[in-house]
Amino acid sequence: MDLIHALPFLSTTVTLAFAGAVFHRYLKGRRLHTLLWSLGLLWYAAGTFSEAYLAVAWSPFVLRLWYLSGAMLTAAWLAQGSFYLLIRKPGVAHALLAGLLILSALSAVLVFTAPVDGAAFRFGAPISTQYKDLLTRGGLTVPLTIFLNLYGTVGLVGGAAYSAWLFWRKRVLFNRMLGNLFIALGALFPAMAGALIRAGLGDWLYVSELIGAAVMFAGFTLATQPRPVEKEKPATLPARA
């Protein structure tokens, strides 16, 4: 296996570490948006692990898992965490989550009941360049994939950019502004996957996924740095009369 085909293994390691850091933050604060982010990152890790596995072996189950996680659910679940953070009305965020749960269940049924032609599998070729020959996608699968990716990209990239703008406008917490910019930038890298695949650059998808995970992880780390503790001013004695 050459270096570029080993990148999904590294992406999986980075993303699992990222998911662990986000889940640890959830355990400390019990805020739902961090739990949803950690679930989205687990979908991300499932997608990159599936790419790594399919580079060395064939499995219809792993192919379906790759399409469901990487092509459909990762961005949407990460965006759902951002919606819970930014939307002030809990009822709206709950309604969006209920809708996403329904669409996720529908996506799983569509993908795991779709016919697979294992005889067409080419060992060594990126799965992103051959999945259309392997997995028969029904009439609803393609538009649902497009919708979930638009929902995810708008929510994740737009949410991070909006948060960065709020901190910039208020001239406070520079680390959070910069961290959110990193998250928005990192989210754009896997979002470019479709363009890379259409351009015949399936191998470079592995690079974009690794860069995206690393940049978002860096942004999260920067944005969640604790606030510096202000030193108390020494007490002064009253002036003598």
Backbone torsions as a table, in degrees:
resi	resn	phi	psi	omega
1	MET	NA	128.8	179.5
2	ASP	-81.4	175.6	-172.1
3	LEU	-61.6	-45.9	-173.5
4	ILE	-65.3	-31.5	178.4
5	HIS	-80.1	-9.8	173.5
6	ALA	-87.1	-11.5	-176.9
7	LEU	-60.5	-37.4	178.5
8	PRO	-59.1	-31.8	176.2
9	PHE	-63.5	-42.9	179.0
10	LEU	-67.2	-41.1	177.6
11	SER	-59.7	-40.9	179.1
12	THR	-63.0	-42.6	179.1
13	THR	-62.9	-46.1	179.9
14	VAL	-63.1	-43.0	-176.5
15	THR	-69.0	-37.9	177.0
16	LEU	-65.5	-39.0	175.7
17	ALA	-63.2	-41.0	177.3
18	PHE	-61.2	-48.2	179.6
19	ALA	-60.6	-39.4	178.3
20	GLY	-63.8	-40.1	178.9
21	ALA	-65.8	-40.7	179.7
22	VAL	-68.8	-41.2	179.4
23	PHE	-66.5	-35.1	175.9
24	HIS	-61.0	-39.4	177.0
25	ARG	-66.0	-36.5	176.0
26	TYR	-62.1	-43.5	-179.6
27	LEU	-62.3	-30.6	179.9
28	LYS	-77.8	-39.1	-174.0
29	GLY	-111.7	-14.2	-178.8
30	ARG	53.0	40.9	177.4
31	ARG	-100.3	129.4	-168.4
32	LEU	-62.9	-31.9	-177.0
33	HIS	-63.4	-32.6	178.8
34	THR	-72.2	-32.9	175.7
35	LEU	-65.5	-42.4	179.9
36	LEU	-67.3	-37.9	175.4
37	TRP	-61.4	-42.9	-179.2
38	SER	-65.3	-35.6	176.0
39	LEU	-65.9	-41.4	177.2
40	GLY	-61.4	-37.9	179.5
41	LEU	-70.9	-30.7	174.5
42	LEU	-67.1	-36.4	173.4
43	TRP	-63.1	-40.8	177.8
44	TYR	-59.0	-47.7	-179.7
45	ALA	-64.2	-37.0	177.8
46	ALA	-62.6	-38.3	179.0
47	GLY	-67.1	-46.0	-178.6
48	THR	-70.7	-35.7	176.4
49	PHE	-63.9	-39.5	179.1
50	SER	-62.7	-40.3	176.1
51	GLU	-60.6	-44.0	179.9
52	ALA	-62.4	-43.4	-179.1
53	TYR	-64.8	-44.9	-176.5
54	LEU	-72.2	-9.1	173.4
55	ALA	-77.1	-18.8	-176.5
56	VAL	-124.0	-13.3	-177.3
57	ALA	-153.9	166.1	-179.0
58	TRP	-113.5	136.5	175.7
59	SER	-156.0	121.7	176.5
60	PRO	-59.6	-37.8	179.7
61	PHE	-62.8	-45.2	-178.3
62	VAL	-67.4	-35.6	175.4
63	LEU	-60.0	-47.2	179.5
64	ARG	-63.6	-40.9	177.8
65	LEU	-62.2	-40.6	178.7
66	TRP	-60.7	-46.4	-177.6
67	TYR	-67.7	-44.0	-178.6
68	LEU	-62.9	-46.4	-175.5
69	SER	-78.3	-53.0	-173.8
70	GLY	-76.3	-40.9	-174.1
71	ALA	-88.6	-19.9	-171.1
72	MET	-122.4	-46.7	-164.5
73	LEU	-103.9	-25.0	-173.4
74	THR	-56.5	-58.7	-175.5
75	ALA	-62.9	-38.1	-177.1
76	ALA	-64.2	-42.1	-178.9
77	TRP	-74.3	-33.8	173.1
78	LEU	-63.7	-41.8	178.6
79	ALA	-64.3	-35.6	-179.5
80	GLN	-61.8	-36.0	174.7
81	GLY	-62.3	-41.3	178.6
82	SER	-64.5	-38.7	178.1
83	PHE	-63.3	-39.5	178.1
84	TYR	-66.5	-30.7	178.4
85	LEU	-73.8	-37.7	-169.1
86	LEU	-98.7	-30.5	-177.4
87	ILE	-78.7	123.6	-174.6
88	ARG	-78.8	-22.9	-178.6
89	LYS	-94.7	109.1	-177.5
90	PRO	-56.7	-34.0	-178.4
91	GLY	-61.5	-36.8	178.9
92	VAL	-66.8	-46.2	179.9
93	ALA	-63.0	-39.7	178.3
94	HIS	-64.0	-40.0	179.7
95	ALA	-65.0	-40.9	177.6
96	LEU	-63.5	-40.2	178.9
97	LEU	-65.4	-41.4	178.5
98	ALA	-61.3	-43.3	177.7
99	GLY	-62.8	-40.1	179.8
100	LEU	-67.0	-37.4	177.1
101	LEU	-61.5	-43.1	179.5
102	ILE	-64.1	-45.8	-179.6
103	LEU	-66.8	-34.5	178.2
104	SER	-66.2	-42.8	178.0
105	ALA	-63.7	-42.8	177.8
106	LEU	-62.5	-41.5	179.1
107	SER	-61.2	-43.3	-179.7
108	ALA	-62.7	-41.8	179.2
109	VAL	-63.8	-44.9	-179.0
110	LEU	-62.6	-44.0	-175.4
111	VAL	-72.9	-42.2	-174.5
112	PHE	-83.8	-2.4	171.3
113	THR	-109.2	0.4	-179.4
114	ALA	-74.8	140.9	177.5
115	PRO	-65.1	144.9	178.9
116	VAL	-126.1	133.6	178.4
117	ASP	-107.0	89.9	-177.6
118	GLY	-67.5	-21.8	-178.9
119	ALA	-67.0	-20.7	-178.9
120	ALA	-87.2	-3.0	-176.3
121	PHE	-68.5	132.7	179.3
122	ARG	-113.0	112.1	-180.0
123	PHE	-64.0	137.0	177.7
124	GLY	92.5	-20.5	178.7
125	ALA	-84.9	140.4	178.4
126	PRO	-57.1	135.8	-178.6
127	ILE	-62.6	-27.1	-178.8
128	SER	-67.8	-19.3	-179.3
129	THR	-98.3	-5.7	-176.7
130	GLN	-130.3	-0.6	-175.0
131	TYR	-62.9	-29.5	-179.5
132	LYS	-65.9	-26.5	176.9
133	ASP	-82.6	-15.3	-174.9
134	LEU	-101.5	-42.2	-172.9
135	LEU	-109.5	120.9	177.6
136	THR	-84.6	111.4	-177.8
137	ARG	-94.3	124.7	-178.9
138	GLY	-68.8	175.1	-175.3
139	GLY	-61.2	-29.7	-178.4
140	LEU	-87.6	-21.0	-173.8
141	THR	-65.4	-45.1	-176.5
142	VAL	-64.6	-51.9	178.8
143	PRO	-63.5	-32.4	177.6
144	LEU	-67.4	-38.5	176.5
145	THR	-62.1	-44.5	179.4
146	ILE	-62.6	-44.6	-178.8
147	PHE	-62.5	-47.3	-178.1
148	LEU	-63.1	-36.3	178.5
149	ASN	-71.3	-38.4	175.3
150	LEU	-64.3	-44.6	177.7
151	TYR	-57.8	-44.5	-178.3
152	GLY	-69.2	-44.6	-177.4
153	THR	-66.6	-44.7	179.1
154	VAL	-63.0	-43.9	-177.8
155	GLY	-69.1	-44.3	-175.3
156	LEU	-77.7	-54.0	-179.1
157	VAL	-67.9	-48.0	-179.6
158	GLY	-63.7	-40.9	179.8
159	GLY	-64.4	-43.2	179.2
160	ALA	-66.5	-41.7	178.9
161	ALA	-64.8	-39.9	178.9
162	TYR	-64.8	-42.7	177.8
163	SER	-61.8	-42.1	178.0
164	ALA	-61.3	-41.1	179.7
165	TRP	-64.0	-39.0	178.9
166	LEU	-62.2	-44.9	179.3
167	PHE	-66.3	-37.5	178.4
168	TRP	-66.0	-41.8	-178.3
169	ARG	-64.5	-38.1	-178.6
170	LYS	-84.4	-8.1	179.9
171	ARG	57.0	42.6	179.7
172	VAL	-131.6	157.9	172.0
173	LEU	47.2	65.5	-178.3
174	PHE	-57.2	-35.3	-179.0
175	ASN	-63.9	-35.2	178.9
176	ARG	-73.1	-37.4	175.9
177	MET	-60.8	-48.0	-178.5
178	LEU	-66.9	-39.9	179.2
179	GLY	-62.0	-41.2	178.3
180	ASN	-67.7	-34.1	174.8
181	LEU	-63.4	-40.0	177.0
182	PHE	-62.8	-42.3	179.9
183	ILE	-62.9	-44.2	178.3
184	ALA	-61.8	-43.0	179.5
185	LEU	-65.6	-45.4	-179.9
186	GLY	-62.0	-36.7	-179.9
187	ALA	-66.9	-24.2	-179.9
188	LEU	-71.0	-27.7	-176.3
189	PHE	-64.4	-54.4	176.5
190	PRO	-67.6	-23.8	177.7
191	ALA	-65.4	-22.0	178.8
192	MET	-80.5	2.5	-173.9
193	ALA	-55.3	-45.5	-177.7
194	GLY	-59.4	-41.7	179.9
195	ALA	-65.6	-39.5	179.6
196	LEU	-65.3	-42.4	-178.9
197	ILE	-65.5	-43.9	-179.8
198	ARG	-64.5	-27.7	178.5
199	ALA	-84.0	2.3	-179.7
200	GLY	77.2	20.9	-177.6
201	LEU	-109.1	53.9	-177.7
202	GLY	-59.3	-37.5	180.0
203	ASP	-62.4	-35.4	-177.7
204	TRP	-73.0	-13.3	171.9
205	LEU	-60.2	-37.8	179.3
206	TYR	-61.8	-38.9	179.3
207	VAL	-66.3	-45.1	-177.6
208	SER	-64.8	-36.1	179.2
209	GLU	-66.6	-41.3	179.7
210	LEU	-66.9	-46.3	178.9
211	ILE	-61.7	-43.8	-179.7
212	GLY	-59.0	-47.3	-179.7
213	ALA	-64.1	-42.4	-177.9
214	ALA	-66.9	-42.6	-178.7
215	VAL	-68.4	-41.1	177.3
216	MET	-64.8	-39.2	178.3
217	PHE	-62.5	-43.4	177.6
218	ALA	-62.1	-42.1	179.1
219	GLY	-63.9	-42.5	178.0
220	PHE	-62.4	-43.7	179.7
221	THR	-61.7	-42.5	-179.7
222	LEU	-67.3	-42.9	-176.2
223	ALA	-70.6	-23.1	-176.8
224	THR	-103.0	13.2	174.5
225	GLN	-61.9	138.3	179.9
226	PRO	-64.6	149.2	178.5
227	ARG	-65.9	141.7	176.7
228	PRO	-65.3	136.5	-179.8
229	VAL	-80.5	125.0	179.6
230	GLU	-75.0	133.5	178.8
231	LYS	-72.6	136.4	178.4
232	GLU	-71.2	138.5	177.5
233	LYS	-72.0	138.9	179.0
234	PRO	-62.9	140.1	179.0
235	ALA	-66.0	142.4	179.0
236	THR	-110.7	140.5	179.5
237	LEU	-76.5	144.9	176.0
238	PRO	-61.3	143.5	-179.9
239	ALA	-65.6	143.6	178.7
240	ARG	-72.8	144.8	178.1
241	ALA	-69.8	NA	NA
